[in-house]
Amino acid sequence: MFSLKFEAQEYRICKHCSEFNPDKDAKFCIFCGKELYHVVRQKFDYIYSKNPAIIVAFLAKVAKVDNKIITQNLSKFISSLLDKIEMFYTKEYSGFRNTYASIFEYEKNQGRSISELCSNIRISKEEADFLICLLLDLIYYDKQMSANENTLMENIIIGLGLNLISFREIKIRYEQIYNFTHENTQQKQEKHQDEVKITLEQAYEILNSHPNDDFESIKKSYRKLAKEYHYDNLHSKELPPELLKITQEMMKKINQAYEIIKQARGI
C-alpha cells in the first residue's frame, strides 16, 4: 500500500488572505478573521478519505446503533480498538492516533453514510478480515448482537462486495467463542490468560455438559470440541488471523475445563 507522507504546512500563513500571523496560539487570522489551518485540522483532512479513517468511521457507526450508551469501560475498550487501527496501519500512516479519536466522534454524530464509506474504500483481504474482527469485537462487547447491529453489519459486507455467507460463518464462530473468552480478554491486561481460573460450574458449561453426566459422555463432548477448535482444522477454513487467535484461547479453556472436571471426579 503506497501513501504520500504527511507534511504539515505552516498554519500561521492564512489560506484565505495569505497573511502571516505572528501569534503561535492564534486560532483565527488577525487580518481577515478566518480560521487558521492548524496541524490538527491538516492531519484530519489528510487521513479522512484514507482506509484507516474509513475503518474508524465504520467503528463509529456500529457504536451508535441502538443508541448504545458509551460507558467509561466501553470508552476504554473503543480506545483499545483505535490503538489496533493505529498499529495495523503503522507502516503507512503513523502518528494519527489522536486524529482517529476525533474522526470517531465526528462520524458517530454525523459524517458519512454507510453507502459513502463503502464506495470510498478499496480494501484488501487482510484489511477486510481486520475490519470484520474489529467490528465484531465492538458488537460482542456486551456478548450479543442485536437485530439492528446484524443488519448494519450485513449492509457493510454487501456494500464492500464481500462474501455474505463467509461472514455469517465467522459470526457464528465468533459468537460461540466470545461467550467464553470476552470476560477473560478484558482481564488480560492484569492477568495472563492461562492464569484465569475457571470454576467447576463454568467447566461443565464450556464442555456443553452437566454435573450429572457420566464421564464417558463428558469425554465425547470434550473430544468433539477439541476437534472442532483444533488449529489445523480452523486454519484450513481460512479464518481471519485475529479469529484464529481467539480460537486458540478457546482451545486452552476447553483443555483447562476438561482437567478441572477430571480432578473434581478424582480421575
DOZA-606112 format. One record per atom (N, C-alpha, C, CB): residue in three letters; x, y, z. Coordinates in steps of 0.1 Angstrom, whole numbers, padded with zeros to 4 digits, always signed. Glycine has a CB too. Layout:
<recs>
AlaXYZ/...
</recs>
This chain:
<recs>
Met+0008-0012+0000/Met+0000+0000+0000/Met+0009+0012+0000/Met-0010+0000+0012/Phe+0007+0021-0010/Phe+0016+0033-0011/Phe+0008+0045-0006/Phe+0020+0035-0026/Ser+0015+0054+0001/Ser+0008+0066+0005/Ser+0019+0077+0006/Ser+0001+0064+0019/Leu+0015+0089+0003/Leu+0024+0100+0004/Leu+0025+0104+0019/Leu+0019+0112-0004/Lys+0037+0107+0023/Lys+0039+0110+0037/Lys+0033+0124+0040/Lys+0054+0110+0041/Phe+0027+0124+0052/Phe+0020+0137+0056/Phe+0031+0147+0060/Phe+0011+0135+0068/Glu+0030+0159+0055/Glu+0039+0170+0058/Glu+0030+0182+0062/Glu+0048+0174+0046/Ala+0032+0187+0074/Ala+0024+0198+0079/Ala+0028+0211+0072/Ala+0026+0199+0094/Gln+0018+0219+0069/Gln+0020+0232+0063/Gln+0022+0242+0074/Gln+0009+0236+0054/Glu+0027+0254+0071/Glu+0028+0265+0081/Glu+0014+0271+0083/Glu+0038+0276+0076/Tyr+0008+0268+0094/Tyr-0006+0271+0097/Tyr-0007+0286+0099/Tyr-0011+0264+0108/Arg+0003+0293+0103/Arg+0002+0308+0106/Arg+0000+0316+0093/Arg+0014+0313+0114/Ile+0003+0310+0081/Ile+0000+0317+0069/Ile-0014+0314+0065/Ile+0010+0313+0057/Cys-0022+0325+0066/Cys-0037+0323+0063/Cys-0039+0318+0049/Cys-0044+0336+0066/Lys-0047+0308+0048/Lys-0051+0302+0035/Lys-0060+0311+0027/Lys-0058+0289+0036/His-0067+0320+0034/His-0076+0329+0028/His-0071+0342+0023/His-0088+0332+0037/Cys-0062+0348+0031/Cys-0056+0362+0027/Cys-0041+0361+0026/Cys-0060+0372+0038/Ser-0035+0350+0029/Ser-0021+0347+0027/Ser-0012+0356+0036/Ser-0017+0351+0013/Glu-0018+0362+0046/Glu-0010+0370+0056/Glu-0004+0361+0067/Glu-0019+0381+0062/Phe+0007+0365+0072/Phe+0014+0357+0083/Phe+0009+0362+0096/Phe+0029+0358+0081/Asn+0005+0353+0105/Asn+0001+0356+0118/Asn+0012+0353+0128/Asn-0012+0348+0122/Pro+0017+0363+0135/Pro+0029+0360+0144/Pro+0025+0352+0157/Pro+0034+0374+0149/Asp+0013+0352+0161/Asp+0009+0345+0174/Asp+0008+0330+0171/Asp-0004+0351+0180/Lys+0016+0322+0178/Lys+0016+0308+0176/Lys+0003+0301+0181/Lys+0027+0301+0183/Asp-0004+0308+0191/Asp-0016+0302+0197/Asp-0028+0307+0190/Asp-0016+0305+0211/Ala-0027+0316+0180/Ala-0039+0321+0174/Ala-0047+0311+0167/Ala-0035+0332+0164/Lys-0060+0311+0168/Lys-0069+0302+0161/Lys-0075+0308+0149/Lys-0080+0297+0171/Phe-0076+0321+0149/Phe-0082+0328+0137/Phe-0072+0339+0132/Phe-0095+0335+0141/Cys-0072+0342+0119/Cys-0064+0352+0113/Cys-0067+0365+0118/Cys-0065+0351+0098/Ile-0057+0373+0123/Ile-0059+0386+0128/Ile-0062+0396+0117/Ile-0047+0391+0136/Phe-0060+0392+0104/Phe-0062+0401+0093/Phe-0076+0400+0087/Phe-0051+0399+0083/Cys-0080+0387+0085/Cys-0093+0385+0078/Cys-0103+0378+0087/Cys-0091+0377+0066/Gly-0099+0373+0099/Gly-0108+0367+0108/Gly-0112+0353+0105/Gly-0121+0375+0109/Lys-0106+0347+0095/Lys-0109+0333+0091/Lys-0101+0324+0100/Lys-0106+0330+0076/Glu-0106+0311+0101/Glu-0099+0302+0110/Glu-0086+0297+0103/Glu-0108+0289+0112/Leu-0076+0296+0111/Leu-0063+0292+0106/Leu-0062+0277+0105/Leu-0051+0297+0116/Tyr-0054+0272+0095/Tyr-0054+0258+0092/Tyr-0043+0251+0101/Tyr-0051+0256+0077/His-0047+0248+0113/His-0038+0242+0123/His-0034+0228+0119/His-0044+0243+0137/Val-0023+0223+0125/Val-0018+0210+0121/Val-0028+0199+0124/Val-0005+0207+0129/Val-0036+0201+0135/Val-0046+0191+0139/Val-0056+0189+0128/Val-0053+0195+0152/Arg-0060+0201+0122/Arg-0070+0200+0112/Arg-0064+0195+0099/Arg-0076+0214+0109/Gln-0051+0198+0096/Gln-0044+0193+0085/Gln-0044+0178+0085/Gln-0030+0199+0084/Lys-0041+0172+0096/Lys-0040+0158+0098/Lys-0053+0151+0096/Lys-0034+0154+0111/Phe-0064+0158+0101/Phe-0077+0153+0100/Phe-0081+0152+0085/Phe-0087+0162+0108/Asp-0079+0163+0078/Asp-0082+0163+0064/Asp-0074+0154+0055/Asp-0081+0177+0058/Tyr-0062+0152+0059/Tyr-0052+0143+0052/Tyr-0057+0129+0053/Tyr-0038+0145+0057/Ile-0060+0124+0064/Ile-0063+0110+0067/Ile-0078+0107+0065/Ile-0059+0106+0081/Tyr-0087+0116+0064/Tyr-0101+0115+0064/Tyr-0106+0105+0053/Tyr-0108+0128+0063/Ser-0100+0106+0041/Ser-0105+0099+0030/Ser-0097+0086+0028/Ser-0104+0107+0017/Lys-0088+0083+0037/Lys-0080+0071+0035/Lys-0085+0059+0044/Lys-0065+0074+0040/Asn-0081+0047+0040/Asn-0086+0035+0046/Asn-0087+0035+0061/Asn-0078+0023+0041/Pro-0076+0038+0069/Pro-0077+0037+0083/Pro-0088+0046+0089/Pro-0064+0041+0090/Ala-0090+0058+0083/Ala-0101+0067+0088/Ala-0115+0062+0085/Ala-0099+0081+0082/Ile-0116+0055+0073/Ile-0129+0049+0069/Ile-0132+0037+0079/Ile-0128+0045+0055/Ile-0122+0030+0082/Ile-0124+0019+0092/Ile-0128+0024+0106/Ile-0111+0010+0093/Val-0122+0035+0110/Val-0126+0042+0122/Val-0141+0047+0121/Val-0117+0055+0125/Ala-0145+0052+0109/Ala-0159+0056+0107/Ala-0168+0044+0108/Ala-0160+0063+0093/Phe-0165+0033+0102/Phe-0173+0021+0104/Phe-0175+0018+0118/Phe-0167+0009+0096/Leu-0164+0018+0126/Leu-0165+0016+0140/Leu-0174+0025+0147/Leu-0151+0017+0146/Ala-0174+0038+0143/Ala-0183+0048+0149/Ala-0198+0045+0146/Ala-0179+0062+0144/Lys-0200+0041+0134/Lys-0214+0038+0130/Lys-0220+0026+0138/Lys-0215+0035+0115/Val-0211+0016+0140/Val-0215+0004+0148/Val-0218+0008+0163/Val-0205-0007+0148/Ala-0209+0017+0168/Ala-0210+0022+0182/Ala-0223+0029+0185/Ala-0198+0031+0185/Lys-0229+0035+0175/Lys-0241+0043+0178/Lys-0254+0036+0175/Lys-0241+0056+0170/Val-0253+0023+0170/Val-0265+0015+0168/Val-0273+0013+0181/Val-0261+0002+0161/Asp-0286+0013+0180/Asp-0294+0011+0192/Asp-0292+0022+0202/Asp-0292-0003+0198/Asn-0287+0033+0199/Asn-0284+0044+0208/Asn-0276+0039+0220/Asn-0297+0050+0213/Lys-0266+0031+0218/Lys-0258+0025+0228/Lys-0252+0035+0237/Lys-0248+0015+0222/Ile-0253+0034+0250/Ile-0246+0043+0259/Ile-0231+0040+0260/Ile-0253+0043+0273/Ile-0223+0050+0258/Ile-0208+0047+0259/Ile-0204+0049+0273/Ile-0201+0057+0249/Thr-0203+0039+0280/Thr-0198+0039+0294/Thr-0183+0041+0295/Thr-0202+0026+0302/Gln-0178+0044+0307/Gln-0164+0046+0308/Gln-0156+0033+0304/Gln-0160+0049+0323/Asn-0161+0022+0307/Asn-0154+0009+0304/Asn-0155+0007+0289/Asn-0160-0003+0311/Leu-0166+0010+0283/Leu-0168+0008+0268/Leu-0159+0018+0261/Leu-0183+0010+0264/Ser-0158+0030+0266/Ser-0150+0040+0260/Ser-0135+0036+0260/Ser-0151+0054+0268/Lys-0131+0029+0271/Lys-0117+0024+0271/Lys-0115+0013+0261/Lys-0114+0019+0286/Phe-0125+0005+0260/Phe-0124-0006+0250/Phe-0124-0001+0236/Phe-0137-0016+0252/Ile-0132+0009+0233/Ile-0131+0015+0219/Ile-0118+0021+0217/Ile-0142+0026+0218/Ser-0112+0027+0227/Ser-0099+0033+0226/Ser-0088+0022+0223/Ser-0095+0040+0240/Ser-0090+0011+0228/Ser-0081+0000+0225/Ser-0082-0005+0211/Ser-0083-0012+0235/Leu-0095-0004+0205/Leu-0097-0007+0191/Leu-0090+0003+0182/Leu-0112-0008+0188/Leu-0091+0016+0186/Leu-0084+0026+0178/Leu-0069+0024+0179/Leu-0088+0040+0184/Asp-0064+0019+0190/Asp-0050+0015+0191/Asp-0046+0005+0181/Asp-0046+0011+0205/Lys-0055-0005+0179/Lys-0053-0016+0170/Lys-0052-0011+0155/Lys-0064-0026+0171/Ile-0061-0001+0152/Ile-0061+0005+0139/Ile-0047+0012+0137/Ile-0072+0015+0137/Glu-0043+0020+0147/Glu-0030+0027+0146/Glu-0019+0016+0143/Glu-0027+0034+0159/Met-0019+0005+0150/Met-0008-0005+0149/Met-0009-0012+0135/Met-0009-0015+0160/Phe-0021-0014+0131/Phe-0023-0021+0118/Phe-0018-0013+0106/Phe-0038-0024+0116/Tyr-0020+0000+0107/Tyr-0015+0009+0096/Tyr-0003+0017+0099/Tyr-0027+0018+0093/Thr+0005+0012+0109/Thr+0016+0020+0114/Thr+0027+0022+0103/Thr+0023+0013+0126/Lys+0028+0013+0094/Lys+0038+0015+0083/Lys+0034+0026+0073/Lys+0041+0002+0076/Glu+0022+0026+0070/Glu+0017+0036+0060/Glu+0013+0049+0066/Glu+0006+0030+0052/Tyr+0007+0049+0078/Tyr+0001+0061+0084/Tyr+0004+0061+0099/Tyr-0014+0062+0081/Ser+0016+0065+0102/Ser+0019+0065+0117/Ser+0017+0079+0122/Ser+0034+0061+0119/Gly+0013+0080+0135/Gly+0012+0093+0142/Gly-0002+0099+0140/Gly+0021+0102+0136/Phe-0012+0091+0137/Phe-0026+0096+0136/Phe-0035+0092+0146/Phe-0031+0092+0122/Arg-0030+0086+0157/Arg-0039+0080+0168/Arg-0049+0090+0173/Arg-0031+0074+0179/Asn-0044+0102+0177/Asn-0053+0113+0182/Asn-0064+0117+0171/Asn-0045+0125+0187/Thr-0059+0117+0159/Thr-0068+0121+0148/Thr-0079+0110+0147/Thr-0061+0122+0135/Tyr-0076+0098+0149/Tyr-0086+0087+0148/Tyr-0097+0089+0158/Tyr-0080+0073+0150/Ala-0093+0094+0170/Ala-0103+0097+0181/Ala-0113+0108+0176/Ala-0096+0100+0194/Ser-0107+0118+0170/Ser-0115+0129+0165/Ser-0125+0125+0154/Ser-0106+0141+0160/Ile-0120+0116+0145/Ile-0128+0111+0134/Ile-0139+0102+0140/Ile-0119+0103+0124/Phe-0136+0094+0150/Phe-0146+0086+0156/Phe-0158+0094+0161/Phe-0140+0077+0167/Glu-0155+0105+0169/Glu-0165+0113+0175/Glu-0173+0120+0164/Glu-0159+0124+0184/Tyr-0166+0125+0153/Tyr-0173+0132+0142/Tyr-0183+0122+0135/Tyr-0163+0138+0132/Glu-0178+0110+0132/Glu-0186+0101+0124/Glu-0197+0095+0133/Glu-0177+0090+0119/Lys-0195+0094+0146/Lys-0206+0089+0154/Lys-0218+0099+0155/Lys-0200+0087+0169/Asn-0215+0112+0154/Asn-0225+0122+0155/Asn-0231+0126+0141/Asn-0220+0134+0162/Gln-0223+0125+0131/Gln-0227+0129+0118/Gln-0219+0122+0107/Gln-0226+0145+0116/Gly-0211+0129+0099/Gly-0202+0123+0090/Gly-0209+0116+0078/Gly-0194+0113+0097/Arg-0202+0106+0073/Arg-0206+0100+0060/Arg-0216+0088+0063/Arg-0194+0095+0053/Ser-0224+0085+0052/Ser-0233+0073+0053/Ser-0225+0060+0051/Ser-0245+0075+0043/Ile-0231+0049+0054/Ile-0225+0036+0052/Ile-0222+0034+0037/Ile-0234+0025+0057/Ser-0232+0039+0029/Ser-0230+0038+0014/Ser-0218+0045+0009/Ser-0243+0043+0007/Glu-0216+0058+0015/Glu-0205+0066+0011/Glu-0192+0059+0015/Glu-0206+0080+0017/Leu-0192+0054+0027/Leu-0180+0048+0033/Leu-0176+0036+0024/Leu-0182+0043+0047/Cys-0186+0028+0021/Cys-0183+0016+0013/Cys-0178+0019-0001/Cys-0195+0007+0011/Ser-0183+0030-0007/Ser-0179+0033-0021/Ser-0166+0041-0021/Ser-0190+0042-0027/Asn-0161+0046-0009/Asn-0149+0053-0009/Asn-0136+0045-0005/Asn-0150+0065+0000/Ile-0138+0032-0002/Ile-0127+0024+0002/Ile-0124+0013-0007/Ile-0130+0019+0016/Arg-0112+0010-0010/Arg-0107-0001-0018/Arg-0099-0010-0008/Arg-0098+0003-0030/Ile-0105-0021-0005/Ile-0100-0029+0007/Ile-0094-0042+0003/Ile-0111-0031+0017/Ser-0082-0045+0009/Ser-0076-0058+0006/Ser-0082-0069+0015/Ser-0060-0057+0009/Lys-0079-0082+0012/Lys-0085-0093+0020/Lys-0080-0091+0035/Lys-0080-0106+0014/Glu-0067-0088+0036/Glu-0062-0086+0050/Glu-0069-0075+0058/Glu-0047-0083+0050/Glu-0072-0064+0051/Glu-0079-0053+0057/Glu-0094-0057+0060/Glu-0079-0040+0048/Ala-0100-0064+0051/Ala-0114-0069+0052/Ala-0115-0078+0065/Ala-0119-0076+0040/Asp-0105-0087+0066/Asp-0105-0096+0078/Asp-0104-0088+0091/Asp-0094-0106+0077/Phe-0095-0078+0090/Phe-0092-0069+0102/Phe-0104-0061+0105/Phe-0080-0060+0099/Leu-0111-0056+0095/Leu-0123-0048+0098/Leu-0134-0056+0104/Leu-0128-0042+0084/Ile-0137-0068+0098/Ile-0147-0076+0103/Ile-0145-0080+0118/Ile-0149-0089+0095/Cys-0133-0084+0121/Cys-0130-0088+0135/Cys-0131-0076+0145/Cys-0116-0094+0136/Leu-0127-0064+0140/Leu-0127-0052+0148/Leu-0142-0048+0151/Leu-0120-0040+0140/Leu-0150-0049+0141/Leu-0164-0045+0143/Leu-0171-0056+0152/Leu-0172-0044+0130/Leu-0168-0069+0150/Leu-0174-0079+0159/Leu-0169-0078+0173/Leu-0171-0093+0153/Asp-0157-0074+0175/Asp-0151-0071+0188/Asp-0160-0061+0195/Asp-0137-0066+0188/Leu-0164-0050+0188/Leu-0172-0040+0195/Leu-0186-0045+0197/Leu-0172-0027+0186/Ile-0192-0051+0187/Ile-0206-0056+0188/Ile-0207-0066+0200/Ile-0210-0063+0175/Tyr-0198-0075+0201/Tyr-0199-0085+0212/Tyr-0193-0081+0225/Tyr-0192-0098+0207/Tyr-0190-0068+0226/Tyr-0186-0063+0239/Tyr-0196-0066+0250/Tyr-0183-0048+0239/Asp-0209-0066+0246/Asp-0220-0069+0256/Asp-0225-0083+0253/Asp-0231-0059+0255/Lys-0217-0091+0246/Lys-0219-0106+0244/Lys-0231-0109+0236/Lys-0220-0112+0257/Gln-0236-0100+0228/Gln-0248-0103+0219/Gln-0248-0093+0208/Gln-0261-0103+0227/Met-0254-0098+0197/Met-0256-0089+0185/Met-0271-0087+0183/Met-0250-0096+0172/Ser-0274-0074+0183/Ser-0289-0070+0182/Ser-0292-0072+0167/Ser-0291-0056+0187/Ala-0305-0071+0164/Ala-0310-0072+0150/Ala-0305-0060+0142/Ala-0326-0073+0150/Asn-0305-0049+0148/Asn-0300-0037+0141/Asn-0285-0038+0138/Asn-0303-0024+0150/Glu-0278-0043+0148/Glu-0263-0045+0145/Glu-0261-0055+0134/Glu-0256-0049+0158/Asn-0269-0065+0134/Asn-0267-0076+0124/Asn-0270-0070+0110/Asn-0276-0088+0127/Thr-0281-0062+0109/Thr-0285-0056+0096/Thr-0274-0046+0092/Thr-0298-0048+0098/Leu-0269-0038+0101/Leu-0258-0029+0097/Leu-0246-0037+0092/Leu-0254-0020+0109/Met-0242-0047+0099/Met-0230-0055+0095/Met-0232-0061+0081/Met-0227-0066+0105/Glu-0244-0066+0079/Glu-0246-0073+0066/Glu-0247-0062+0055/Glu-0259-0080+0066/Asn-0252-0050+0058/Asn-0251-0039+0048/Asn-0237-0035+0045/Asn-0259-0027+0053/Ile-0228-0035+0055/Ile-0214-0032+0053/Ile-0207-0043+0044/Ile-0207-0031+0066/Ile-0210-0055+0047/Ile-0204-0066+0040/Ile-0208-0066+0025/Ile-0209-0080+0046/Ile-0221-0064+0023/Ile-0226-0063+0009/Ile-0221-0051+0002/Ile-0242-0062+0009/Gly-0220-0039+0009/Gly-0215-0027+0003/Gly-0201-0028-0001/Gly-0217-0016+0013/Leu-0193-0036+0007/Leu-0179-0038+0004/Leu-0176-0049-0007/Leu-0171-0041+0016/Gly-0187-0056-0011/Gly-0186-0066-0020/Gly-0180-0079-0015/Gly-0178-0062-0032/Leu-0181-0081-0002/Leu-0175-0093+0005/Leu-0185-0104+0005/Leu-0171-0089+0019/Asn-0181-0116+0009/Asn-0189-0128+0008/Asn-0198-0128+0021/Asn-0180-0141+0007/Leu-0211-0127+0019/Leu-0220-0127+0030/Leu-0221-0140+0037/Leu-0234-0123+0025/Ile-0221-0151+0030/Ile-0221-0164+0036/Ile-0209-0166+0045/Ile-0222-0175+0026/Ser-0197-0163+0040/Ser-0185-0164+0048/Ser-0186-0156+0061/Ser-0173-0160+0040/Phe-0191-0144+0060/Phe-0193-0135+0071/Phe-0202-0142+0082/Phe-0199-0121+0068/Arg-0213-0147+0077/Arg-0222-0154+0087/Arg-0216-0166+0094/Arg-0235-0159+0079/Glu-0207-0173+0087/Glu-0200-0184+0093/Glu-0190-0179+0104/Glu-0192-0192+0082/Ile-0184-0168+0100/Ile-0174-0162+0110/Ile-0182-0157+0122/Ile-0167-0150+0103/Lys-0194-0151+0120/Lys-0202-0145+0131/Lys-0206-0156+0140/Lys-0214-0138+0125/Ile-0211-0168+0135/Ile-0215-0179+0143/Ile-0203-0184+0152/Ile-0220-0191+0135/Arg-0191-0185+0145/Arg-0179-0190+0152/Arg-0176-0180+0163/Arg-0168-0192+0143/Tyr-0176-0167+0159/Tyr-0173-0156+0168/Tyr-0182-0156+0181/Tyr-0173-0143+0161/Glu-0195-0158+0178/Glu-0204-0158+0189/Glu-0201-0170+0199/Glu-0218-0159+0184/Gln-0199-0181+0194/Gln-0196-0193+0202/Gln-0184-0191+0211/Gln-0193-0205+0193/Ile-0173-0185+0205/Ile-0161-0183+0212/Ile-0162-0171+0222/Ile-0149-0180+0202/Tyr-0168-0161+0217/Tyr-0169-0149+0225/Tyr-0177-0150+0238/Tyr-0175-0137+0217/Asn-0186-0159+0238/Asn-0194-0162+0250/Asn-0185-0166+0262/Asn-0204-0173+0248/Phe-0174-0173+0259/Phe-0165-0178+0269/Phe-0152-0169+0271/Phe-0161-0192+0266/Thr-0148-0162+0260/Thr-0135-0156+0261/Thr-0135-0141+0264/Thr-0128-0158+0248/His-0146-0134+0262/His-0146-0119+0262/His-0142-0114+0276/His-0159-0114+0258/Glu-0148-0120+0287/Glu-0145-0115+0300/Glu-0130-0117+0303/Glu-0154-0123+0310/Asn-0125-0128+0299/Asn-0111-0130+0302/Asn-0101-0122+0294/Asn-0107-0145+0300/Thr-0106-0118+0282/Thr-0098-0109+0273/Thr-0097-0095+0280/Thr-0105-0107+0259/Gln-0108-0091+0287/Gln-0107-0078+0294/Gln-0098-0079+0306/Gln-0121-0074+0298/Gln-0097-0091+0312/Gln-0089-0093+0324/Gln-0074-0094+0320/Gln-0093-0105+0332/Lys-0071-0096+0307/Lys-0058-0100+0303/Lys-0047-0089+0306/Lys-0058-0103+0288/Gln-0052-0076+0307/Gln-0043-0065+0310/Gln-0037-0067+0324/Gln-0050-0052+0309/Glu-0044-0074+0333/Glu-0039-0075+0346/Glu-0034-0089+0349/Glu-0051-0072+0356/Lys-0039-0099+0342/Lys-0036-0113+0345/Lys-0034-0121+0332/Lys-0046-0119+0354/His-0024-0130+0331/His-0022-0138+0320/His-0034-0147+0318/His-0009-0146+0321/Gln-0037-0150+0305/Gln-0049-0158+0302/Gln-0048-0171+0308/Gln-0050-0159+0287/Asp-0037-0178+0308/Asp-0036-0191+0314/Asp-0038-0191+0329/Asp-0022-0197+0311/Glu-0037-0180+0336/Glu-0039-0179+0350/Glu-0053-0177+0354/Glu-0029-0169+0356/Val-0062-0174+0345/Val-0076-0171+0348/Val-0082-0184+0352/Val-0083-0164+0336/Lys-0088-0184+0364/Lys-0094-0196+0370/Lys-0108-0198+0365/Lys-0094-0196+0385/Ile-0111-0211+0362/Ile-0124-0215+0357/Ile-0130-0223+0369/Ile-0124-0223+0344/Thr-0143-0220+0372/Thr-0150-0227+0383/Thr-0154-0241+0377/Thr-0162-0219+0388/Leu-0158-0250+0385/Leu-0163-0263+0381/Leu-0176-0261+0373/Leu-0165-0272+0393/Glu-0184-0252+0377/Glu-0197-0250+0370/Glu-0194-0244+0356/Glu-0205-0239+0378/Gln-0184-0235+0355/Gln-0181-0230+0342/Gln-0174-0241+0333/Gln-0171-0218+0343/Ala-0167-0250+0339/Ala-0160-0261+0332/Ala-0171-0269+0325/Ala-0152-0269+0341/Tyr-0181-0273+0332/Tyr-0192-0281+0326/Tyr-0199-0273+0315/Tyr-0203-0285+0337/Glu-0201-0260+0317/Glu-0207-0252+0306/Glu-0199-0251+0294/Glu-0210-0238+0312/Ile-0185-0250+0296/Ile-0176-0249+0284/Ile-0177-0262+0276/Ile-0162-0246+0289/Leu-0178-0273+0283/Leu-0178-0286+0276/Leu-0192-0290+0272/Leu-0172-0297+0284/Asn-0202-0281+0273/Asn-0216-0284+0269/Asn-0221-0296+0277/Asn-0217-0286+0254/Ser-0217-0297+0290/Ser-0221-0309+0298/Ser-0228-0305+0310/Ser-0208-0317+0301/His-0232-0315+0318/His-0239-0312+0331/His-0232-0321+0342/His-0254-0316+0330/Pro-0233-0316+0354/Pro-0227-0323+0366/Pro-0232-0338+0367/Pro-0229-0316+0378/Asn-0244-0341+0363/Asn-0249-0354+0364/Asn-0246-0363+0352/Asn-0264-0354+0366/Asp-0239-0358+0342/Asp-0235-0366+0330/Asp-0224-0376+0335/Asp-0230-0357+0319/Asp-0224-0388+0329/Asp-0213-0397+0331/Asp-0200-0393+0324/Asp-0217-0412+0327/Phe-0189-0398+0329/Phe-0176-0393+0324/Phe-0174-0396+0309/Phe-0165-0398+0332/Glu-0179-0407+0304/Glu-0178-0411+0290/Glu-0185-0400+0281/Glu-0183-0425+0287/Ser-0196-0395+0286/Ser-0204-0385+0278/Ser-0196-0372+0278/Ser-0218-0383+0284/Ile-0190-0369+0289/Ile-0182-0357+0290/Ile-0169-0358+0281/Ile-0177-0354+0305/Lys-0163-0370+0281/Lys-0151-0372+0273/Lys-0155-0370+0258/Lys-0145-0386+0276/Lys-0166-0376+0254/Lys-0171-0374+0240/Lys-0173-0360+0236/Lys-0184-0382+0237/Ser-0179-0352+0245/Ser-0181-0338+0243/Ser-0168-0331+0242/Ser-0190-0332+0254/Tyr-0158-0334+0251/Tyr-0145-0328+0250/Tyr-0138-0331+0237/Tyr-0136-0333+0262/Arg-0138-0343+0232/Arg-0132-0347+0220/Arg-0138-0340+0208/Arg-0132-0362+0218/Lys-0151-0339+0208/Lys-0158-0332+0197/Lys-0154-0317+0197/Lys-0173-0333+0199/Leu-0154-0310+0208/Leu-0150-0296+0209/Leu-0135-0295+0205/Leu-0152-0291+0223/Ala-0127-0304+0210/Ala-0112-0303+0207/Ala-0110-0304+0192/Ala-0105-0314+0215/Lys-0117-0313+0186/Lys-0116-0315+0171/Lys-0121-0302+0164/Lys-0123-0327+0166/Glu-0132-0297+0169/Glu-0138-0285+0162/Glu-0129-0273+0163/Glu-0152-0282+0169/Tyr-0123-0271+0175/Tyr-0114-0259+0177/Tyr-0099-0262+0175/Tyr-0117-0254+0191/His-0096-0273+0170/His-0082-0276+0167/His-0077-0266+0156/His-0080-0291+0162/Tyr-0065-0261+0159/Tyr-0059-0251+0150/Tyr-0059-0255+0135/Tyr-0045-0247+0154/Asp-0054-0268+0133/Asp-0053-0273+0119/Asp-0066-0273+0112/Asp-0047-0286+0119/Asn-0077-0277+0119/Asn-0090-0277+0113/Asn-0095-0263+0110/Asn-0100-0284+0123/Leu-0093-0254+0119/Leu-0098-0240+0117/Leu-0089-0233+0106/Leu-0098-0232+0130/His-0076-0235+0106/His-0067-0229+0097/His-0071-0233+0083/His-0053-0233+0100/Ser-0075-0245+0081/Ser-0079-0250+0067/Ser-0091-0242+0062/Ser-0081-0265+0067/Lys-0099-0236+0071/Lys-0111-0229+0067/Lys-0108-0214+0064/Lys-0122-0230+0078/Glu-0095-0210+0064/Glu-0091-0197+0061/Glu-0098-0186+0069/Glu-0093-0194+0046/Leu-0099-0188+0082/Leu-0105-0178+0091/Leu-0095-0167+0092/Leu-0109-0184+0104/Pro-0100-0154+0095/Pro-0091-0143+0097/Pro-0081-0146+0109/Pro-0099-0130+0101/Pro-0069-0141+0108/Pro-0059-0143+0118/Pro-0063-0140+0132/Pro-0046-0135+0115/Glu-0070-0129+0134/Glu-0074-0125+0147/Glu-0084-0135+0153/Glu-0081-0110+0147/Leu-0093-0140+0144/Leu-0102-0150+0149/Leu-0095-0163+0153/Leu-0113-0153+0139/Leu-0085-0166+0145/Leu-0077-0178+0148/Leu-0071-0177+0162/Leu-0066-0181+0138/Lys-0066-0165+0166/Lys-0060-0163+0179/Lys-0071-0165+0190/Lys-0055-0148+0180/Ile-0083-0161+0187/Ile-0094-0163+0197/Ile-0097-0178+0199/Ile-0106-0155+0193/Thr-0097-0185+0187/Thr-0099-0200+0188/Thr-0089-0207+0196/Thr-0101-0205+0174/Gln-0076-0202+0195/Gln-0065-0208+0203/Gln-0068-0206+0218/Gln-0052-0202+0199/Glu-0073-0195+0221/Glu-0076-0192+0235/Glu-0087-0201+0240/Glu-0079-0177+0237/Met-0097-0203+0231/Met-0108-0212+0234/Met-0104-0226+0236/Met-0119-0211+0224/Met-0094-0230+0228/Met-0089-0244+0229/Met-0082-0246+0243/Met-0079-0247+0218/Lys-0075-0236+0248/Lys-0069-0236+0261/Lys-0080-0238+0272/Lys-0061-0223+0263/Lys-0091-0231+0270/Lys-0101-0231+0280/Lys-0108-0245+0280/Lys-0112-0220+0278/Ile-0110-0251+0268/Ile-0115-0264+0267/Ile-0107-0274+0274/Ile-0117-0268+0252/Asn-0094-0274+0272/Asn-0084-0283+0279/Asn-0084-0281+0294/Asn-0070-0281+0273/Gln-0085-0268+0298/Gln-0085-0265+0312/Gln-0098-0270+0319/Gln-0083-0249+0314/Ala-0109-0268+0312/Ala-0122-0273+0317/Ala-0122-0288+0319/Ala-0133-0268+0308/Tyr-0116-0295+0309/Tyr-0116-0309+0310/Tyr-0107-0314+0322/Tyr-0110-0315+0297/Glu-0096-0308+0324/Glu-0087-0311+0335/Glu-0094-0309+0349/Glu-0074-0304+0334/Ile-0101-0297+0349/Ile-0108-0294+0362/Ile-0119-0304+0365/Ile-0115-0280+0361/Ile-0126-0309+0355/Ile-0137-0319+0358/Ile-0130-0332+0361/Ile-0145-0321+0345/Lys-0120-0336+0355/Lys-0113-0348+0358/Lys-0108-0348+0373/Lys-0101-0351+0349/Gln-0102-0337+0376/Gln-0097-0335+0390/Gln-0108-0336+0400/Gln-0089-0322+0392/Ala-0120-0330+0397/Ala-0131-0330+0406/Ala-0137-0344+0408/Ala-0142-0320+0401/Arg-0135-0352+0398/Arg-0141-0366+0398/Arg-0130-0376+0403/Arg-0147-0369+0385/Gly-0118-0371+0406/Gly-0108-0380+0410/Gly-0102-0389+0399/Gly-0112-0388+0421/Ile-0102-0384+0387/Ile-0098-0392+0376/Ile-0084-0388+0372/Ile-0107-0391+0363/
</recs>
